[in-house]
């Protein structure tokens, strides 16, 4: 498929051309919600990892001071 500008459109994009704007808007909203959930999960995961690393560094630092 080609757009009015003569640029080639990939199949991934072309499959959405047939939908009306309200449906496309709904798709975008669902993708945003999914993205927010994924960002939230990653933020929680990496906060927990950061906390574990900080605790380990404190433990190593305390052990080094005692030597």
mmCIF file of the N, C-alpha and C atoms, coordinates in Angstrom:
data_MODEL
# 
_entry.id   MODEL 
# 
loop_
_atom_site.group_PDB 
_atom_site.id 
_atom_site.type_symbol 
_atom_site.label_atom_id 
_atom_site.label_alt_id 
_atom_site.label_comp_id 
_atom_site.label_asym_id 
_atom_site.label_entity_id 
_atom_site.label_seq_id 
_atom_site.pdbx_PDB_ins_code 
_atom_site.Cartn_x 
_atom_site.Cartn_y 
_atom_site.Cartn_z 
_atom_site.occupancy 
_atom_site.B_iso_or_equiv 
_atom_site.pdbx_formal_charge 
_atom_site.auth_seq_id 
_atom_site.auth_comp_id 
_atom_site.auth_asym_id 
_atom_site.auth_atom_id 
_atom_site.pdbx_PDB_model_num 
ATOM 1   N N  . UNK A 1 1  ? 0.832   -1.187 0.000  1.00 0.00 ? 1  UNK A N  1 
ATOM 2   C CA . UNK A 1 1  ? 0.000   0.000  0.000  1.00 0.00 ? 1  UNK A CA 1 
ATOM 3   C C  . UNK A 1 1  ? 0.871   1.242  0.000  1.00 0.00 ? 1  UNK A C  1 
ATOM 4   N N  . UNK A 1 2  ? 0.341   2.294  -0.536 1.00 0.00 ? 2  UNK A N  1 
ATOM 5   C CA . UNK A 1 2  ? 1.080   3.545  -0.547 1.00 0.00 ? 2  UNK A CA 1 
ATOM 6   C C  . UNK A 1 2  ? 0.180   4.664  -0.048 1.00 0.00 ? 2  UNK A C  1 
ATOM 7   N N  . UNK A 1 3  ? 0.797   5.637  0.600  1.00 0.00 ? 3  UNK A N  1 
ATOM 8   C CA . UNK A 1 3  ? 0.039   6.791  1.081  1.00 0.00 ? 3  UNK A CA 1 
ATOM 9   C C  . UNK A 1 3  ? -0.050  7.828  -0.027 1.00 0.00 ? 3  UNK A C  1 
ATOM 10  N N  . UNK A 1 4  ? -0.723  8.930  0.264  1.00 0.00 ? 4  UNK A N  1 
ATOM 11  C CA . UNK A 1 4  ? -0.855  10.019 -0.710 1.00 0.00 ? 4  UNK A CA 1 
ATOM 12  C C  . UNK A 1 4  ? 0.503   10.595 -1.105 1.00 0.00 ? 4  UNK A C  1 
ATOM 13  N N  . UNK A 1 5  ? 1.483   10.470 -0.207 1.00 0.00 ? 5  UNK A N  1 
ATOM 14  C CA . UNK A 1 5  ? 2.804   11.028 -0.474 1.00 0.00 ? 5  UNK A CA 1 
ATOM 15  C C  . UNK A 1 5  ? 3.670   10.073 -1.290 1.00 0.00 ? 5  UNK A C  1 
ATOM 16  N N  . UNK A 1 6  ? 3.146   8.913  -1.606 1.00 0.00 ? 6  UNK A N  1 
ATOM 17  C CA . UNK A 1 6  ? 3.899   7.948  -2.391 1.00 0.00 ? 6  UNK A CA 1 
ATOM 18  C C  . UNK A 1 6  ? 4.852   7.121  -1.558 1.00 0.00 ? 6  UNK A C  1 
ATOM 19  N N  . UNK A 1 7  ? 4.806   7.264  -0.240 1.00 0.00 ? 7  UNK A N  1 
ATOM 20  C CA . UNK A 1 7  ? 5.677   6.479  0.630  1.00 0.00 ? 7  UNK A CA 1 
ATOM 21  C C  . UNK A 1 7  ? 5.063   5.113  0.870  1.00 0.00 ? 7  UNK A C  1 
ATOM 22  N N  . UNK A 1 8  ? 5.900   4.127  0.950  1.00 0.00 ? 8  UNK A N  1 
ATOM 23  C CA . UNK A 1 8  ? 5.417   2.773  1.188  1.00 0.00 ? 8  UNK A CA 1 
ATOM 24  C C  . UNK A 1 8  ? 5.003   2.621  2.651  1.00 0.00 ? 8  UNK A C  1 
ATOM 25  N N  . UNK A 1 9  ? 3.888   1.934  2.863  1.00 0.00 ? 9  UNK A N  1 
ATOM 26  C CA . UNK A 1 9  ? 3.380   1.688  4.213  1.00 0.00 ? 9  UNK A CA 1 
ATOM 27  C C  . UNK A 1 9  ? 3.569   0.214  4.512  1.00 0.00 ? 9  UNK A C  1 
ATOM 28  N N  . UNK A 1 10 ? 4.125   -0.080 5.681  1.00 0.00 ? 10 UNK A N  1 
ATOM 29  C CA . UNK A 1 10 ? 4.348   -1.474 6.050  1.00 0.00 ? 10 UNK A CA 1 
ATOM 30  C C  . UNK A 1 10 ? 3.018   -2.167 6.352  1.00 0.00 ? 10 UNK A C  1 
ATOM 31  N N  . UNK A 1 11 ? 3.052   -3.473 6.332  1.00 0.00 ? 11 UNK A N  1 
ATOM 32  C CA . UNK A 1 11 ? 1.846   -4.249 6.626  1.00 0.00 ? 11 UNK A CA 1 
ATOM 33  C C  . UNK A 1 11 ? 1.339   -3.935 8.031  1.00 0.00 ? 11 UNK A C  1 
ATOM 34  N N  . UNK A 1 12 ? 2.267   -3.787 8.987  1.00 0.00 ? 12 UNK A N  1 
ATOM 35  C CA . UNK A 1 12 ? 1.880   -3.494 10.373 1.00 0.00 ? 12 UNK A CA 1 
ATOM 36  C C  . UNK A 1 12 ? 1.035   -2.232 10.454 1.00 0.00 ? 12 UNK A C  1 
ATOM 37  N N  . UNK A 1 13 ? 1.370   -1.243 9.648  1.00 0.00 ? 13 UNK A N  1 
ATOM 38  C CA . UNK A 1 13 ? 0.608   0.004  9.636  1.00 0.00 ? 13 UNK A CA 1 
ATOM 39  C C  . UNK A 1 13 ? -0.652  -0.154 8.797  1.00 0.00 ? 13 UNK A C  1 
ATOM 40  N N  . UNK A 1 14 ? -0.531  -0.794 7.653  1.00 0.00 ? 14 UNK A N  1 
ATOM 41  C CA . UNK A 1 14 ? -1.645  -0.928 6.714  1.00 0.00 ? 14 UNK A CA 1 
ATOM 42  C C  . UNK A 1 14 ? -2.848  -1.635 7.325  1.00 0.00 ? 14 UNK A C  1 
ATOM 43  N N  . UNK A 1 15 ? -2.620  -2.570 8.234  1.00 0.00 ? 15 UNK A N  1 
ATOM 44  C CA . UNK A 1 15 ? -3.733  -3.308 8.815  1.00 0.00 ? 15 UNK A CA 1 
ATOM 45  C C  . UNK A 1 15 ? -4.641  -2.424 9.664  1.00 0.00 ? 15 UNK A C  1 
ATOM 46  N N  . UNK A 1 16 ? -4.151  -1.256 10.087 1.00 0.00 ? 16 UNK A N  1 
ATOM 47  C CA . UNK A 1 16 ? -4.958  -0.350 10.904 1.00 0.00 ? 16 UNK A CA 1 
ATOM 48  C C  . UNK A 1 16 ? -5.675  0.725  10.096 1.00 0.00 ? 16 UNK A C  1 
ATOM 49  N N  . UNK A 1 17 ? -5.353  0.868  8.826  1.00 0.00 ? 17 UNK A N  1 
ATOM 50  C CA . UNK A 1 17 ? -5.942  1.926  7.994  1.00 0.00 ? 17 UNK A CA 1 
ATOM 51  C C  . UNK A 1 17 ? -7.456  1.766  7.875  1.00 0.00 ? 17 UNK A C  1 
ATOM 52  N N  . UNK A 1 18 ? -7.928  0.551  7.894  1.00 0.00 ? 18 UNK A N  1 
ATOM 53  C CA . UNK A 1 18 ? -9.361  0.307  7.696  1.00 0.00 ? 18 UNK A CA 1 
ATOM 54  C C  . UNK A 1 18 ? -10.228 0.712  8.896  1.00 0.00 ? 18 UNK A C  1 
ATOM 55  N N  . UNK A 1 19 ? -9.623  0.944  10.060 1.00 0.00 ? 19 UNK A N  1 
ATOM 56  C CA . UNK A 1 19 ? -10.382 1.282  11.262 1.00 0.00 ? 19 UNK A CA 1 
ATOM 57  C C  . UNK A 1 19 ? -10.730 2.765  11.313 1.00 0.00 ? 19 UNK A C  1 
ATOM 58  N N  . UNK A 1 20 ? -11.858 3.063  11.953 1.00 0.00 ? 20 UNK A N  1 
ATOM 59  C CA . UNK A 1 20 ? -12.292 4.443  12.161 1.00 0.00 ? 20 UNK A CA 1 
ATOM 60  C C  . UNK A 1 20 ? -11.481 5.061  13.307 1.00 0.00 ? 20 UNK A C  1 
ATOM 61  N N  . UNK A 1 21 ? -11.437 6.381  13.357 1.00 0.00 ? 21 UNK A N  1 
ATOM 62  C CA . UNK A 1 21 ? -10.652 7.092  14.373 1.00 0.00 ? 21 UNK A CA 1 
ATOM 63  C C  . UNK A 1 21 ? -11.018 6.721  15.811 1.00 0.00 ? 21 UNK A C  1 
ATOM 64  N N  . UNK A 1 22 ? -12.302 6.590  16.160 1.00 0.00 ? 22 UNK A N  1 
ATOM 65  C CA . UNK A 1 22 ? -12.606 6.216  17.556 1.00 0.00 ? 22 UNK A CA 1 
ATOM 66  C C  . UNK A 1 22 ? -12.000 4.862  17.944 1.00 0.00 ? 22 UNK A C  1 
ATOM 67  N N  . UNK A 1 23 ? -11.985 3.925  17.009 1.00 0.00 ? 23 UNK A N  1 
ATOM 68  C CA . UNK A 1 23 ? -11.404 2.610  17.282 1.00 0.00 ? 23 UNK A CA 1 
ATOM 69  C C  . UNK A 1 23 ? -9.897  2.737  17.439 1.00 0.00 ? 23 UNK A C  1 
ATOM 70  N N  . UNK A 1 24 ? -9.273  3.512  16.565 1.00 0.00 ? 24 UNK A N  1 
ATOM 71  C CA . UNK A 1 24 ? -7.829  3.724  16.655 1.00 0.00 ? 24 UNK A CA 1 
ATOM 72  C C  . UNK A 1 24 ? -7.459  4.435  17.951 1.00 0.00 ? 24 UNK A C  1 
ATOM 73  N N  . UNK A 1 25 ? -8.279  5.393  18.344 1.00 0.00 ? 25 UNK A N  1 
ATOM 74  C CA . UNK A 1 25 ? -8.051  6.092  19.606 1.00 0.00 ? 25 UNK A CA 1 
ATOM 75  C C  . UNK A 1 25 ? -8.134  5.117  20.774 1.00 0.00 ? 25 UNK A C  1 
ATOM 76  N N  . UNK A 1 26 ? -9.072  4.209  20.706 1.00 0.00 ? 26 UNK A N  1 
ATOM 77  C CA . UNK A 1 26 ? -9.211  3.187  21.738 1.00 0.00 ? 26 UNK A CA 1 
ATOM 78  C C  . UNK A 1 26 ? -7.979  2.288  21.783 1.00 0.00 ? 26 UNK A C  1 
ATOM 79  N N  . UNK A 1 27 ? -7.468  1.905  20.613 1.00 0.00 ? 27 UNK A N  1 
ATOM 80  C CA . UNK A 1 27 ? -6.251  1.095  20.549 1.00 0.00 ? 27 UNK A CA 1 
ATOM 81  C C  . UNK A 1 27 ? -5.088  1.816  21.231 1.00 0.00 ? 27 UNK A C  1 
ATOM 82  N N  . UNK A 1 28 ? -4.949  3.097  20.910 1.00 0.00 ? 28 UNK A N  1 
ATOM 83  C CA . UNK A 1 28 ? -3.853  3.882  21.481 1.00 0.00 ? 28 UNK A CA 1 
ATOM 84  C C  . UNK A 1 28 ? -3.997  3.966  22.999 1.00 0.00 ? 28 UNK A C  1 
ATOM 85  N N  . UNK A 1 29 ? -5.205  4.171  23.485 1.00 0.00 ? 29 UNK A N  1 
ATOM 86  C CA . UNK A 1 29 ? -5.439  4.251  24.926 1.00 0.00 ? 29 UNK A CA 1 
ATOM 87  C C  . UNK A 1 29 ? -5.090  2.932  25.614 1.00 0.00 ? 29 UNK A C  1 
ATOM 88  N N  . UNK A 1 30 ? -5.491  1.820  25.011 1.00 0.00 ? 30 UNK A N  1 
ATOM 89  C CA . UNK A 1 30 ? -5.163  0.504  25.580 1.00 0.00 ? 30 UNK A CA 1 
ATOM 90  C C  . UNK A 1 30 ? -3.649  0.299  25.613 1.00 0.00 ? 30 UNK A C  1 
ATOM 91  N N  . UNK A 1 31 ? -2.961  0.723  24.556 1.00 0.00 ? 31 UNK A N  1 
ATOM 92  C CA . UNK A 1 31 ? -1.503  0.593  24.526 1.00 0.00 ? 31 UNK A CA 1 
ATOM 93  C C  . UNK A 1 31 ? -0.851  1.469  25.588 1.00 0.00 ? 31 UNK A C  1 
ATOM 94  N N  . UNK A 1 32 ? -1.385  2.665  25.797 1.00 0.00 ? 32 UNK A N  1 
ATOM 95  C CA . UNK A 1 32 ? -0.853  3.542  26.849 1.00 0.00 ? 32 UNK A CA 1 
ATOM 96  C C  . UNK A 1 32 ? -1.033  2.914  28.223 1.00 0.00 ? 32 UNK A C  1 
ATOM 97  N N  . UNK A 1 33 ? -2.207  2.332  28.459 1.00 0.00 ? 33 UNK A N  1 
ATOM 98  C CA . UNK A 1 33 ? -2.471  1.682  29.744 1.00 0.00 ? 33 UNK A CA 1 
ATOM 99  C C  . UNK A 1 33 ? -1.514  0.518  29.957 1.00 0.00 ? 33 UNK A C  1 
ATOM 100 N N  . UNK A 1 34 ? -1.303  -0.265 28.915 1.00 0.00 ? 34 UNK A N  1 
ATOM 101 C CA . UNK A 1 34 ? -0.382  -1.396 29.006 1.00 0.00 ? 34 UNK A CA 1 
ATOM 102 C C  . UNK A 1 34 ? 1.041   -0.904 29.278 1.00 0.00 ? 34 UNK A C  1 
ATOM 103 N N  . UNK A 1 35 ? 1.428   0.156  28.602 1.00 0.00 ? 35 UNK A N  1 
ATOM 104 C CA . UNK A 1 35 ? 2.754   0.729  28.808 1.00 0.00 ? 35 UNK A CA 1 
ATOM 105 C C  . UNK A 1 35 ? 2.920   1.199  30.250 1.00 0.00 ? 35 UNK A C  1 
ATOM 106 N N  . UNK A 1 36 ? 1.907   1.869  30.789 1.00 0.00 ? 36 UNK A N  1 
ATOM 107 C CA . UNK A 1 36 ? 1.961   2.344  32.173 1.00 0.00 ? 36 UNK A CA 1 
ATOM 108 C C  . UNK A 1 36 ? 2.109   1.183  33.151 1.00 0.00 ? 36 UNK A C  1 
ATOM 109 N N  . UNK A 1 37 ? 1.380   0.091  32.908 1.00 0.00 ? 37 UNK A N  1 
ATOM 110 C CA . UNK A 1 37 ? 1.495   -1.088 33.776 1.00 0.00 ? 37 UNK A CA 1 
ATOM 111 C C  . UNK A 1 37 ? 2.916   -1.666 33.716 1.00 0.00 ? 37 UNK A C  1 
ATOM 112 N N  . UNK A 1 38 ? 3.458   -1.756 32.518 1.00 0.00 ? 38 UNK A N  1 
ATOM 113 C CA . UNK A 1 38 ? 4.805   -2.308 32.359 1.00 0.00 ? 38 UNK A CA 1 
ATOM 114 C C  . UNK A 1 38 ? 5.846   -1.411 33.023 1.00 0.00 ? 38 UNK A C  1 
ATOM 115 N N  . UNK A 1 39 ? 5.713   -0.101 32.867 1.00 0.00 ? 39 UNK A N  1 
ATOM 116 C CA . UNK A 1 39 ? 6.642   0.834  33.499 1.00 0.00 ? 39 UNK A CA 1 
ATOM 117 C C  . UNK A 1 39 ? 6.549   0.698  35.014 1.00 0.00 ? 39 UNK A C  1 
ATOM 118 N N  . UNK A 1 40 ? 5.340   0.584  35.518 1.00 0.00 ? 40 UNK A N  1 
ATOM 119 C CA . UNK A 1 40 ? 5.141   0.429  36.959 1.00 0.00 ? 40 UNK A CA 1 
ATOM 120 C C  . UNK A 1 40 ? 5.797   -0.856 37.469 1.00 0.00 ? 40 UNK A C  1 
ATOM 121 N N  . UNK A 1 41 ? 5.597   -1.954 36.743 1.00 0.00 ? 41 UNK A N  1 
ATOM 122 C CA . UNK A 1 41 ? 6.216   -3.218 37.155 1.00 0.00 ? 41 UNK A CA 1 
ATOM 123 C C  . UNK A 1 41 ? 7.736   -3.120 37.162 1.00 0.00 ? 41 UNK A C  1 
ATOM 124 N N  . UNK A 1 42 ? 8.289   -2.506 36.123 1.00 0.00 ? 42 UNK A N  1 
ATOM 125 C CA . UNK A 1 42 ? 9.741   -2.373 36.047 1.00 0.00 ? 42 UNK A CA 1 
ATOM 126 C C  . UNK A 1 42 ? 10.277  -1.450 37.141 1.00 0.00 ? 42 UNK A C  1 
ATOM 127 N N  . UNK A 1 43 ? 9.547   -0.385 37.432 1.00 0.00 ? 43 UNK A N  1 
ATOM 128 C CA . UNK A 1 43 ? 9.968   0.534  38.483 1.00 0.00 ? 43 UNK A CA 1 
ATOM 129 C C  . UNK A 1 43 ? 10.015  -0.187 39.824 1.00 0.00 ? 43 UNK A C  1 
ATOM 130 N N  . UNK A 1 44 ? 9.004   -0.975 40.112 1.00 0.00 ? 44 UNK A N  1 
ATOM 131 C CA . UNK A 1 44 ? 8.967   -1.740 41.370 1.00 0.00 ? 44 UNK A CA 1 
ATOM 132 C C  . UNK A 1 44 ? 10.109  -2.748 41.406 1.00 0.00 ? 44 UNK A C  1 
ATOM 133 N N  . UNK A 1 45 ? 10.307  -3.450 40.306 1.00 0.00 ? 45 UNK A N  1 
ATOM 134 C CA . UNK A 1 45 ? 11.365  -4.466 40.239 1.00 0.00 ? 45 UNK A CA 1 
ATOM 135 C C  . UNK A 1 45 ? 12.736  -3.837 40.482 1.00 0.00 ? 45 UNK A C  1 
ATOM 136 N N  . UNK A 1 46 ? 13.033  -2.742 39.789 1.00 0.00 ? 46 UNK A N  1 
ATOM 137 C CA . UNK A 1 46 ? 14.346  -2.140 39.913 1.00 0.00 ? 46 UNK A CA 1 
ATOM 138 C C  . UNK A 1 46 ? 14.526  -1.389 41.221 1.00 0.00 ? 46 UNK A C  1 
ATOM 139 N N  . UNK A 1 47 ? 13.471  -0.919 41.823 1.00 0.00 ? 47 UNK A N  1 
ATOM 140 C CA . UNK A 1 47 ? 13.567  -0.321 43.159 1.00 0.00 ? 47 UNK A CA 1 
ATOM 141 C C  . UNK A 1 47 ? 13.949  -1.387 44.177 1.00 0.00 ? 47 UNK A C  1 
ATOM 142 N N  . UNK A 1 48 ? 13.341  -2.564 44.040 1.00 0.00 ? 48 UNK A N  1 
ATOM 143 C CA . UNK A 1 48 ? 13.676  -3.672 44.933 1.00 0.00 ? 48 UNK A CA 1 
ATOM 144 C C  . UNK A 1 48 ? 15.128  -4.096 44.738 1.00 0.00 ? 48 UNK A C  1 
ATOM 145 N N  . UNK A 1 49 ? 15.563  -4.173 43.485 1.00 0.00 ? 49 UNK A N  1 
ATOM 146 C CA . UNK A 1 49 ? 16.956  -4.546 43.216 1.00 0.00 ? 49 UNK A CA 1 
ATOM 147 C C  . UNK A 1 49 ? 17.920  -3.493 43.754 1.00 0.00 ? 49 UNK A C  1 
ATOM 148 N N  . UNK A 1 50 ? 17.579  -2.228 43.597 1.00 0.00 ? 50 UNK A N  1 
ATOM 149 C CA . UNK A 1 50 ? 18.420  -1.147 44.106 1.00 0.00 ? 50 UNK A CA 1 
ATOM 150 C C  . UNK A 1 50 ? 18.551  -1.255 45.624 1.00 0.00 ? 50 UNK A C  1 
ATOM 151 N N  . UNK A 1 51 ? 17.447  -1.552 46.282 1.00 0.00 ? 51 UNK A N  1 
ATOM 152 C CA . UNK A 1 51 ? 17.458  -1.703 47.735 1.00 0.00 ? 51 UNK A CA 1 
ATOM 153 C C  . UNK A 1 51 ? 18.348  -2.868 48.147 1.00 0.00 ? 51 UNK A C  1 
ATOM 154 N N  . UNK A 1 52 ? 18.240  -3.990 47.442 1.00 0.00 ? 52 UNK A N  1 
ATOM 155 C CA . UNK A 1 52 ? 19.071  -5.161 47.760 1.00 0.00 ? 52 UNK A CA 1 
ATOM 156 C C  . UNK A 1 52 ? 20.551  -4.844 47.555 1.00 0.00 ? 52 UNK A C  1 
ATOM 157 N N  . UNK A 1 53 ? 20.883  -4.160 46.482 1.00 0.00 ? 53 UNK A N  1 
ATOM 158 C CA . UNK A 1 53 ? 22.274  -3.805 46.203 1.00 0.00 ? 53 UNK A CA 1 
ATOM 159 C C  . UNK A 1 53 ? 22.801  -2.856 47.273 1.00 0.00 ? 53 UNK A C  1 
ATOM 160 N N  . UNK A 1 54 ? 21.984  -1.883 47.653 1.00 0.00 ? 54 UNK A N  1 
ATOM 161 C CA . UNK A 1 54 ? 22.394  -0.937 48.697 1.00 0.00 ? 54 UNK A CA 1 
ATOM 162 C C  . UNK A 1 54 ? 22.662  -1.658 50.007 1.00 0.00 ? 54 UNK A C  1 
ATOM 163 N N  . UNK A 1 55 ? 21.803  -2.606 50.360 1.00 0.00 ? 55 UNK A N  1 
ATOM 164 C CA . UNK A 1 55 ? 21.994  -3.374 51.592 1.00 0.00 ? 55 UNK A CA 1 
ATOM 165 C C  . UNK A 1 55 ? 23.281  -4.190 51.523 1.00 0.00 ? 55 UNK A C  1 
ATOM 166 N N  . UNK A 1 56 ? 23.537  -4.800 50.370 1.00 0.00 ? 56 UNK A N  1 
ATOM 167 C CA . UNK A 1 56 ? 24.762  -5.583 50.212 1.00 0.00 ? 56 UNK A CA 1 
ATOM 168 C C  . UNK A 1 56 ? 25.994  -4.684 50.312 1.00 0.00 ? 56 UNK A C  1 
ATOM 169 N N  . UNK A 1 57 ? 25.936  -3.501 49.707 1.00 0.00 ? 57 UNK A N  1 
ATOM 170 C CA . UNK A 1 57 ? 27.060  -2.570 49.785 1.00 0.00 ? 57 UNK A CA 1 
ATOM 171 C C  . UNK A 1 57 ? 27.304  -2.118 51.218 1.00 0.00 ? 57 UNK A C  1 
ATOM 172 N N  . UNK A 1 58 ? 26.231  -1.861 51.952 1.00 0.00 ? 58 UNK A N  1 
ATOM 173 C CA . UNK A 1 58 ? 26.376  -1.492 53.359 1.00 0.00 ? 58 UNK A CA 1 
ATOM 174 C C  . UNK A 1 58 ? 27.020  -2.628 54.142 1.00 0.00 ? 58 UNK A C  1 
ATOM 175 N N  . UNK A 1 59 ? 26.587  -3.840 53.877 1.00 0.00 ? 59 UNK A N  1 
ATOM 176 C CA . UNK A 1 59 ? 27.136  -5.016 54.562 1.00 0.00 ? 59 UNK A CA 1 
ATOM 177 C C  . UNK A 1 59 ? 28.622  -5.169 54.253 1.00 0.00 ? 59 UNK A C  1 
ATOM 178 N N  . UNK A 1 60 ? 28.985  -5.016 53.000 1.00 0.00 ? 60 UNK A N  1 
ATOM 179 C CA . UNK A 1 60 ? 30.399  -5.129 52.592 1.00 0.00 ? 60 UNK A CA 1 
ATOM 180 C C  . UNK A 1 60 ? 31.200  -3.996 53.218 1.00 0.00 ? 60 UNK A C  1 
ATOM 181 N N  . UNK A 1 61 ? 30.634  -2.808 53.241 1.00 0.00 ? 61 UNK A N  1 
ATOM 182 C CA . UNK A 1 61 ? 31.327  -1.651 53.816 1.00 0.00 ? 61 UNK A CA 1 
ATOM 183 C C  . UNK A 1 61 ? 31.549  -1.857 55.309 1.00 0.00 ? 61 UNK A C  1 
ATOM 184 N N  . UNK A 1 62 ? 30.544  -2.359 56.006 1.00 0.00 ? 62 UNK A N  1 
ATOM 185 C CA . UNK A 1 62 ? 30.673  -2.621 57.451 1.00 0.00 ? 62 UNK A CA 1 
ATOM 186 C C  . UNK A 1 62 ? 31.713  -3.709 57.695 1.00 0.00 ? 62 UNK A C  1 
ATOM 187 N N  . UNK A 1 63 ? 31.733  -4.719 56.848 1.00 0.00 ? 63 UNK A N  1 
ATOM 188 C CA . UNK A 1 63 ? 32.703  -5.803 56.996 1.00 0.00 ? 63 UNK A CA 1 
ATOM 189 C C  . UNK A 1 63 ? 34.110  -5.289 56.764 1.00 0.00 ? 63 UNK A C  1 
ATOM 190 N N  . UNK A 1 64 ? 34.291  -4.402 55.802 1.00 0.00 ? 64 UNK A N  1 
ATOM 191 C CA . UNK A 1 64 ? 35.611  -3.853 55.501 1.00 0.00 ? 64 UNK A CA 1 
ATOM 192 C C  . UNK A 1 64 ? 36.102  -2.946 56.628 1.00 0.00 ? 64 UNK A C  1 
ATOM 193 N N  . UNK A 1 65 ? 35.200  -2.233 57.273 1.00 0.00 ? 65 UNK A N  1 
ATOM 194 C CA . UNK A 1 65 ? 35.593  -1.364 58.384 1.00 0.00 ? 65 UNK A CA 1 
ATOM 195 C C  . UNK A 1 65 ? 36.021  -2.172 59.596 1.00 0.00 ? 65 UNK A C  1 
ATOM 196 N N  . UNK A 1 66 ? 35.462  -3.344 59.750 1.00 0.00 ? 66 UNK A N  1 
ATOM 197 C CA . UNK A 1 66 ? 35.780  -4.185 60.899 1.00 0.00 ? 66 UNK A CA 1 
ATOM 198 C C  . UNK A 1 66 ? 37.092  -4.905 60.752 1.00 0.00 ? 66 UNK A C  1 
ATOM 199 N N  . UNK A 1 67 ? 37.683  -4.877 59.567 1.00 0.00 ? 67 UNK A N  1 
ATOM 200 C CA . UNK A 1 67 ? 38.944  -5.608 59.328 1.00 0.00 ? 67 UNK A CA 1 
ATOM 201 C C  . UNK A 1 67 ? 40.120  -4.796 59.698 1.00 0.00 ? 67 UNK A C  1 
# 
